Amino acid sequence: MKVRIAQNGSLHILRKTTWIPQICPFSEKDIFCGEWCPHFNEPIVGARSVELELCFKKVLRLSVDNFFDERE
């Protein structure tokens, strides 16, 4: 799985060749998952891996080659 945080702060997952924005599973209005949410933590980047904590302490663990942070 490849994951990116887009320039606007929204979370995307690569499906085949298309980056798909992720929608908050707890929203009633199709709000995108992203850095504006208090449950979205800053990624912790290590030498070989990245951890991104999301809703209710769910953590995505990825290799650094599969994580892209496009924010400035």
Backbone torsions as a table, in degrees:
resi	resn	phi	psi	omega
1	MET	NA	138.7	174.7
2	LYS	-116.0	138.5	-175.1
3	VAL	-130.0	142.9	174.1
4	ARG	-138.1	151.8	167.4
5	ILE	-106.3	114.4	-175.9
6	ALA	-70.1	169.3	179.9
7	GLN	-54.9	-33.4	-179.4
8	ASN	-84.6	1.5	176.6
9	GLY	92.8	0.7	-178.7
10	SER	-84.3	149.9	-178.5
11	LEU	-90.4	132.9	-179.8
12	HIS	-130.3	148.0	174.0
13	ILE	-122.3	136.3	-180.0
14	LEU	-79.8	120.9	175.8
15	ARG	-116.3	110.2	-172.9
16	LYS	57.8	-101.1	-178.9
17	THR	-118.9	10.1	-174.6
18	THR	-121.6	132.4	173.9
19	TRP	-80.4	120.6	-177.3
20	ILE	-105.7	120.1	176.2
21	PRO	-67.2	139.0	-177.8
22	GLN	-90.8	135.4	-179.8
23	ILE	-99.5	139.7	179.7
24	CYS	-61.4	125.2	-179.4
25	PRO	-73.7	-9.3	-177.5
26	PHE	-106.2	0.8	-178.9
27	SER	-91.4	144.3	175.8
28	GLU	-93.0	-3.5	-173.9
29	LYS	-123.3	23.8	179.9
30	ASP	54.4	49.3	175.8
31	ILE	-82.1	135.6	179.9
32	PHE	-72.9	147.4	173.6
33	CYS	-71.4	136.0	179.8
34	GLY	-177.8	-176.4	-172.9
35	GLU	-66.2	-13.1	179.2
36	TRP	-76.9	-14.3	-178.7
37	CYS	-83.3	136.6	178.9
38	PRO	-66.9	-15.5	178.6
39	HIS	-88.4	-5.8	-177.5
40	PHE	-95.2	110.8	-177.5
41	ASN	-96.6	161.5	176.3
42	GLU	-66.2	141.1	178.5
43	PRO	-65.6	145.5	174.4
44	ILE	-104.2	111.9	-174.8
45	VAL	-101.8	121.1	176.1
46	GLY	-103.4	-169.4	-179.1
47	ALA	-66.3	-38.0	-177.1
48	ARG	-125.5	-9.0	-176.2
49	SER	-140.2	163.4	178.5
50	VAL	-128.9	137.0	173.2
51	GLU	-118.5	130.3	178.5
52	LEU	-126.1	111.0	-179.1
53	GLU	-87.3	129.0	-178.8
54	LEU	-117.5	-153.0	-176.8
55	CYS	-51.7	135.3	172.5
56	PHE	51.4	41.5	174.5
57	LYS	67.1	18.2	173.4
58	LYS	-73.3	134.2	-175.2
59	VAL	-121.4	128.8	171.0
60	LEU	-91.7	126.1	175.8
61	ARG	-114.3	121.3	-175.4
62	LEU	-134.3	157.4	170.5
63	SER	-74.3	155.7	-178.8
64	VAL	-62.5	-23.4	178.9
65	ASP	-73.2	-15.4	-177.5
66	ASN	-109.1	12.4	-179.2
67	PHE	-127.3	132.7	-179.0
68	PHE	-132.0	124.4	177.2
69	ASP	-113.8	106.7	-175.3
70	GLU	-92.5	2.2	178.8
71	ARG	-71.7	154.2	177.6
72	GLU	-95.8	NA	NA
